[in-house]
């Protein structure tokens, strides 16, 4: 397996205190500002992409990993959610904190595939 690309993103949930929403926005931030055409460049089917997603939030147990996996239209996606990100309490102490999430995704292919 050869990693060919890494992308990074940041997302937030400003008012709802939703860790999944912040994480999903971080993933979309990493994906949507780039056009990732690696599969075509190397002659692979898009489904052959091996995507590893690492997301950092203060409360990893509050993130729906399936919702993050669903952001990707193709590829074999592994989702890891780890402690990280940032929770910012409201100045008045009323309501949920602003949640900030960081995402790093790497894209790899099995470069030793058989020639058909």
N, CA, C and O of each residue as an XYZ file, in Angstrom:
464
protein
N       0.850     -1.172      0.000
C       0.000      0.000      0.000
C       0.896      1.235      0.000
O       1.837      1.323      0.789
N       0.608      2.180     -0.875
C       1.406      3.393     -0.986
C       0.508      4.612     -0.781
O      -0.444      4.817     -1.534
N       0.810      5.420      0.237
C       0.069      6.660      0.454
C       0.549      7.686     -0.565
O       1.748      7.927     -0.697
N      -0.397      8.288     -1.283
C      -0.070      9.218     -2.354
C      -0.491     10.653     -2.070
O       0.018     11.583     -2.695
N      -1.417     10.841     -1.132
C      -1.901     12.195     -0.889
C      -2.427     12.303      0.536
O      -2.995     11.360      1.086
N      -2.220     13.485      1.115
C      -2.827     13.808      2.410
C      -3.512     15.163      2.291
O      -3.014     16.067      1.619
N      -4.648     15.292      2.944
C      -5.395     16.541      2.971
C      -5.825     16.813      4.402
O      -5.984     15.887      5.197
N      -6.014     18.088      4.727
C      -6.354     18.493      6.082
C      -7.528     19.467      6.059
O      -7.696     20.232      5.110
N      -8.339     19.428      7.117
C      -9.464     20.333      7.190
C      -9.850     20.653      8.619
O      -9.431     19.974      9.556
N     -10.656     21.698      8.777
C     -11.157     22.115     10.071
C     -12.645     22.398      9.927
O     -13.092     22.954      8.924
N     -13.395     22.010     10.933
C     -14.830     22.269     10.923
C     -15.315     22.625     12.306
O     -14.642     22.354     13.300
N     -16.490     23.235     12.369
C     -17.021     23.641     13.671
C     -18.530     23.455     13.735
O     -19.221     23.397     12.718
N     -19.004     23.366     14.948
C     -20.424     23.428     15.256
C     -20.559     24.613     16.200
O     -20.218     24.525     17.380
N     -21.056     25.713     15.672
C     -21.041     26.971     16.415
C     -22.057     27.045     17.542
O     -21.758     27.582     18.609
N     -23.257     26.514     17.321
C     -24.325     26.711     18.304
C     -24.903     25.424     18.877
O     -25.441     25.430     19.985
N     -24.801     24.339     18.150
C     -25.486     23.112     18.557
C     -24.647     22.204     19.450
O     -25.193     21.301     20.084
N     -23.350     22.417     19.516
C     -22.507     21.528     20.314
C     -22.481     20.123     19.745
O     -22.438     19.149     20.497
N     -22.506     20.007     18.427
C     -22.618     18.718     17.729
C     -21.245     18.277     17.210
O     -20.722     18.837     16.247
N     -20.682     17.274     17.859
C     -19.344     16.787     17.487
C     -19.322     16.147     16.103
O     -18.346     16.297     15.368
N     -20.384     15.438     15.744
C     -20.441     14.834     14.415
C     -20.510     15.911     13.341
O     -19.835     15.807     12.316
N     -21.314     16.941     13.563
C     -21.428     18.024     12.590
C     -20.072     18.713     12.388
O     -19.673     18.973     11.253
N     -19.377     19.003     13.467
C     -18.065     19.647     13.360
C     -17.084     18.747     12.613
O     -16.324     19.220     11.768
N     -17.100     17.452     12.923
C     -16.198     16.503     12.265
C     -16.527     16.380     10.776
O     -15.624     16.343      9.940
N     -17.819     16.316     10.448
C     -18.220     16.214      9.041
C     -17.792     17.463      8.266
O     -17.342     17.361      7.124
N     -17.927     18.613      8.868
C     -17.499     19.851      8.207
C     -15.987     19.872      8.003
O     -15.510     20.397      6.997
N     -15.233     19.314      8.933
C     -13.777     19.232      8.775
C     -13.418     18.315      7.606
O     -12.503     18.611      6.837
N     -14.138     17.207      7.475
C     -13.900     16.278      6.364
C     -14.227     16.959      5.033
O     -13.449     16.882      4.083
N     -15.365     17.617      4.973
C     -15.749     18.311      3.737
C     -14.766     19.431      3.402
O     -14.475     19.669      2.229
N     -14.255     20.114      4.417
C     -13.252     21.156      4.201
C     -12.015     20.558      3.528
O     -11.456     21.156      2.609
N     -11.599     19.402      3.979
C     -10.422     18.743      3.394
C     -10.696     18.271      1.964
O      -9.822     18.356      1.101
N     -11.888     17.783      1.720
C     -12.214     17.213      0.404
C     -12.590     18.247     -0.649
O     -12.106     18.187     -1.779
N     -13.438     19.183     -0.291
C     -14.077     20.018     -1.300
C     -13.223     21.180     -1.806
O     -13.610     21.850     -2.763
N     -12.108     21.423     -1.204
C     -11.266     22.472     -1.778
C     -10.220     21.884     -2.726
O      -9.372     22.599     -3.259
N     -10.298     20.590     -2.922
C      -9.357     19.893     -3.800
C     -10.117     19.002     -4.755
O     -11.208     18.521     -4.450
N      -9.538     18.796     -5.889
C     -10.072     17.824     -6.830
C      -9.103     16.652     -6.831
O      -7.989     16.744     -7.348
N      -9.546     15.558     -6.247
C      -8.658     14.412     -6.096
C      -8.916     13.431     -7.241
O      -9.897     12.686     -7.234
N      -8.021     13.449     -8.213
C      -8.147     12.591     -9.390
C      -7.056     11.525     -9.426
O      -6.630     11.110    -10.504
N      -6.608     11.087     -8.274
C      -5.519     10.124     -8.222
C      -5.854      8.812     -8.914
O      -5.008      8.232     -9.595
N      -7.081      8.343     -8.743
C      -7.449      7.063     -9.343
C      -7.228      7.094    -10.851
O      -6.615      6.188    -11.417
N      -7.727      8.132    -11.488
C      -7.589      8.241    -12.932
C      -6.115      8.395    -13.339
O      -5.675      7.826    -14.338
N      -5.380      9.152    -12.568
C      -3.967      9.385    -12.863
C      -3.167      8.083    -12.917
O      -2.287      7.915    -13.762
N      -3.490      7.157    -11.994
C      -2.760      5.900    -11.930
C      -3.493      4.740    -12.592
O      -3.024      3.603    -12.535
N      -4.639      5.009    -13.221
C      -5.376      3.964    -13.924
C      -6.127      3.012    -13.007
O      -6.365      1.860    -13.368
N      -6.504      3.486    -11.821
C      -7.258      2.666    -10.876
C      -8.729      3.048    -10.910
O      -9.093      4.158    -11.297
N      -9.555      2.117    -10.501
C     -10.956      2.415    -10.262
C     -11.039      3.203     -8.955
O     -10.276      2.939     -8.025
N     -11.949      4.159     -8.877
C     -12.084      4.967     -7.655
C     -12.364      4.113     -6.425
O     -11.956      4.462     -5.317
N     -13.056      3.002     -6.618
C     -13.380      2.120     -5.495
C     -12.125      1.517     -4.870
O     -12.168      1.041     -3.735
N     -11.004      1.531     -5.600
C      -9.750      0.969     -5.089
C      -9.022      1.906     -4.132
O      -8.009      1.526     -3.544
N      -9.529      3.126     -3.971
C      -8.890      4.071     -3.053
C      -8.996      3.555     -1.621
O     -10.070      3.136     -1.189
N      -7.905      3.584     -0.898
C      -7.870      3.252      0.524
C      -7.740      4.582      1.265
O      -6.686      5.217      1.242
N      -8.807      4.986      1.909
C      -8.847      6.288      2.565
C      -8.805      6.076      4.077
O      -9.609      5.330      4.635
N      -7.868      6.736      4.717
C      -7.803      6.719      6.177
C      -8.129      8.122      6.657
O      -7.467      9.091      6.284
N      -9.146      8.217      7.479
C      -9.588      9.487      8.020
C      -9.298      9.517      9.506
O      -9.744      8.641     10.247
N      -8.557     10.515      9.946
C      -8.304     10.748     11.363
C      -8.953     12.074     11.733
O      -8.677     13.103     11.116
N      -9.816     12.044     12.745
C     -10.524     13.235     13.186
C     -10.250     13.432     14.671
O     -10.319     12.487     15.457
N      -9.938     14.675     15.046
C      -9.718     14.997     16.447
C     -10.801     15.909     16.975
O     -11.034     16.990     16.435
N     -11.467     15.469     18.039
C     -12.455     16.275     18.763
C     -12.272     16.013     20.259
O     -11.665     15.016     20.652
N     -12.794     16.901     21.076
C     -12.657     16.754     22.522
C     -13.397     15.528     23.069
O     -12.966     14.940     24.060
N     -14.492     15.146     22.438
C     -15.275     13.992     22.909
C     -15.491     13.013     21.754
O     -16.560     12.997     21.143
N     -14.467     12.189     21.454
C     -14.561     11.264     20.314
C     -15.770     10.331     20.377
O     -16.299      9.943     19.335
N     -16.204      9.974     21.553
C     -17.329      9.042     21.705
C     -18.649      9.642     21.226
O     -19.634      8.918     21.080
N     -18.687     10.945     20.982
C     -19.902     11.618     20.523
C     -19.962     11.757     18.997
O     -20.869     12.403     18.472
N     -19.010     11.161     18.289
C     -18.967     11.273     16.828
C     -19.532     10.004     16.191
O     -19.155      8.891     16.558
N     -20.437     10.187     15.238
C     -21.020      9.085     14.466
C     -20.082      8.767     13.306
O     -20.058      9.485     12.307
N     -19.316      7.697     13.441
C     -18.330      7.315     12.423
C     -18.987      6.967     11.090
O     -18.422      7.239     10.031
N     -20.175      6.368     11.137
C     -20.876      6.029      9.893
C     -21.256      7.289      9.121
O     -21.221      7.288      7.890
N     -21.618      8.362      9.823
C     -21.951      9.626      9.152
C     -20.715     10.181      8.450
O     -20.831     10.731      7.355
N     -19.553     10.050      9.048
C     -18.318     10.521      8.402
C     -17.977      9.662      7.200
O     -17.580     10.180      6.156
N     -18.128      8.363      7.337
C     -17.852      7.449      6.228
C     -18.757      7.759      5.038
O     -18.338      7.630      3.888
N     -19.984      8.164      5.310
C     -20.969      8.436      4.255
C     -20.615      9.679      3.435
O     -21.166      9.864      2.349
N     -19.725     10.524      3.918
C     -19.325     11.716      3.164
C     -18.577     11.319      1.894
O     -18.642     12.030      0.891
N     -17.874     10.199      1.927
C     -17.050      9.781      0.794
C     -17.889      9.024     -0.222
O     -18.531      8.033      0.127
N     -17.895      9.474     -1.477
C     -18.728      8.819     -2.494
C     -18.171      7.474     -2.964
O     -18.899      6.678     -3.557
N     -16.907      7.217     -2.710
C     -16.293      5.949     -3.108
C     -15.027      5.721     -2.303
O     -14.563      6.604     -1.582
N     -14.485      4.538     -2.435
C     -13.271      4.184     -1.721
C     -13.568      3.375     -0.470
O     -14.693      3.361      0.031
N     -12.538      2.702      0.023
C     -12.598      1.917      1.246
C     -12.125      2.842      2.370
O     -10.939      3.160      2.458
N     -13.059      3.275      3.231
C     -12.774      4.320      4.212
C     -12.639      3.739      5.620
O     -13.523      3.031      6.102
N     -11.525      4.049      6.263
C     -11.310      3.726      7.664
C     -11.391      5.027      8.453
O     -10.702      5.995      8.130
N     -12.230      5.051      9.484
C     -12.431      6.263     10.279
C     -11.857      6.048     11.677
O     -12.224      5.104     12.376
N     -10.952      6.937     12.067
C     -10.390      6.964     13.416
C     -10.749      8.302     14.051
O     -10.459      9.358     13.489
N     -11.377      8.257     15.217
C     -11.705      9.492     15.928
C     -10.919      9.476     17.230
O     -11.007      8.533     18.016
N     -10.149     10.536     17.444
C      -9.226     10.596     18.577
C      -9.429     11.894     19.362
O     -10.028     12.841     18.852
N      -8.933     11.938     20.597
C      -9.008     13.191     21.344
C      -8.211     14.287     20.640
O      -7.082     14.064     20.204
N      -8.802     15.453     20.536
C      -8.160     16.587     19.871
C      -9.164     17.705     19.716
O     -10.117     17.806     20.489
N      -8.957     18.539     18.726
C      -9.885     19.639     18.494
C      -9.928     20.597     19.663
O      -8.991     20.680     20.457
N     -11.030     21.317     19.756
C     -11.140     22.340     20.794
C     -12.607     22.609     21.092
O     -13.414     22.749     20.174
N     -12.953     22.679     22.365
C     -14.276     23.124     22.802
C     -14.103     24.514     23.397
O     -13.263     24.725     24.272
N     -14.905     25.458     22.916
C     -14.816     26.832     23.401
C     -16.121     27.169     24.108
O     -17.180     27.255     23.487
N     -16.024     27.356     25.406
C     -17.209     27.687     26.198
C     -17.709     29.080     25.833
O     -16.927     29.956     25.465
N     -19.001     29.269     25.940
C     -19.600     30.579     25.674
C     -19.217     31.548     26.799
O     -19.136     31.156     27.963
N     -18.982     32.815     26.439
C     -18.581     33.786     27.465
C     -19.574     33.909     28.613
O     -19.183     34.141     29.757
N     -20.875     33.752     28.302
C     -21.880     33.866     29.358
C     -22.134     32.535     30.057
O     -22.905     32.470     31.014
N     -21.476     31.457     29.571
C     -21.638     30.143     30.186
C     -22.961     29.479     29.890
O     -23.259     28.420     30.442
N     -23.771     30.088     29.018
C     -25.094     29.577     28.709
C     -25.082     28.850     27.368
O     -24.700     29.432     26.352
N     -25.496     27.589     27.356
C     -25.579     26.827     26.128
C     -24.342     25.979     25.884
O     -23.359     26.050     26.622
N     -24.416     25.175     24.832
C     -23.293     24.274     24.532
C     -22.080     25.047     24.015
O     -22.217     26.158     23.502
N     -20.909     24.463     24.152
C     -19.707     25.130     23.646
C     -19.657     25.092     22.119
O     -20.353     24.302     21.481
N     -18.836     25.944     21.554
C     -18.510     25.835     20.129
C     -17.516     24.684     20.000
O     -16.520     24.630     20.721
N     -17.792     23.779     19.090
C     -16.956     22.595     18.883
C     -16.096     22.822     17.649
O     -16.600     23.217     16.597
N     -14.810     22.573     17.778
C     -13.902     22.626     16.625
C     -13.283     21.253     16.442
O     -12.809     20.637     17.397
N     -13.294     20.780     15.200
C     -12.733     19.479     14.853
C     -11.655     19.653     13.789
O     -11.738     20.539     12.938
N     -10.661     18.805     13.852
C      -9.612     18.761     12.835
C      -9.658     17.409     12.149
O      -9.895     16.383     12.786
N      -9.427     17.418     10.843
C      -9.428     16.172     10.075
C      -8.166     16.070      9.231
O      -7.688     17.054      8.666
N      -7.645     14.860      9.164
C      -6.539     14.541      8.265
C      -6.939     13.280      7.519
O      -7.295     12.273      8.131
N      -6.879     13.340      6.203
C      -7.193     12.130      5.450
C      -6.041     11.801      4.522
O      -5.414     12.683      3.936
N      -5.784     10.527      4.408
C      -4.738     10.069      3.497
C      -5.364      9.107      2.508
O      -6.283      8.355      2.832
N      -4.841      9.152      1.295
C      -5.360      8.320      0.215
C      -4.219      7.448     -0.287
O      -3.133      7.934     -0.600
N      -4.488      6.154     -0.355
C      -3.475      5.199     -0.768
C      -4.062      4.220     -1.781
O      -5.278      4.057     -1.882
N      -3.181      3.583     -2.516
C      -3.546      2.516     -3.450
C      -2.583      1.360     -3.270
O      -1.439      1.542     -2.855
N      -3.058      0.181     -3.585
C      -2.187     -0.981     -3.638
C      -1.505     -0.922     -4.999
O      -2.075     -1.336     -6.008
N      -0.289     -0.410     -5.016
C       0.426     -0.190     -6.277
C       0.940     -1.476     -6.906
O       1.405     -1.469     -8.046
N       0.858     -2.582     -6.168
C       1.348     -3.874     -6.658
C       0.207     -4.738     -7.197
O       0.285     -5.966     -7.164
N      -0.840     -4.101     -7.688
C      -1.980     -4.859     -8.214
C      -1.553     -5.706     -9.397
O      -0.583     -5.396    -10.089
N      -2.279     -6.758     -9.609
C      -2.004     -7.613    -10.746
C      -2.455     -6.978    -12.041
O      -3.471     -6.284    -12.061
N      -1.742     -7.191    -13.101
C      -2.166     -6.672    -14.406
C      -3.118     -7.662    -15.047
O      -2.775     -8.826    -15.253
N      -4.312     -7.193    -15.361
C      -5.327     -8.050    -15.974
C      -5.317     -7.906    -17.473
O      -6.106     -8.554    -18.161
